[in-house]
Amino acid sequence: MNYNWNWRIFWEPSPDGVGTYLDTLWSGLAWTLATALSAWIM
């Protein structure tokens, strides 16, 4: 199984035009943690 991973995709502009794919991943992680923290507090 030979697959060449394209790690440079993280630094390419994301489709929403706001930042890169890595920025989108960090934003999603932040929202996930905020939601989990809120649910834990409730």
JOJO-V233592 format. One record per residue. N is the residue number from 0. PSI is psi in degrees with one decimal (* if undefined). Layout:
[[N;PSI] [N;PSI]]
This chain:
[[0;103.2] [1;114.9] [2;129.5] [3;110.2] [4;136.4] [5;85.4] [6;-16.3] [7;-10.1] [8;-28.4] [9;-23.4] [10;3.1] [11;153.4] [12;138.3] [13;161.8] [14;-25.0] [15;-12.2] [16;7.1] [17;-40.3] [18;-147.4] [19;172.9] [20;-34.9] [21;-39.5] [22;-41.3] [23;-40.2] [24;-43.1] [25;-39.6] [26;-42.3] [27;-39.0] [28;-42.4] [29;-44.3] [30;-38.7] [31;-45.7] [32;-39.1] [33;-40.6] [34;-42.2] [35;-41.7] [36;-43.5] [37;-42.5] [38;-37.4] [39;-39.2] [40;-38.9] [41;*]]
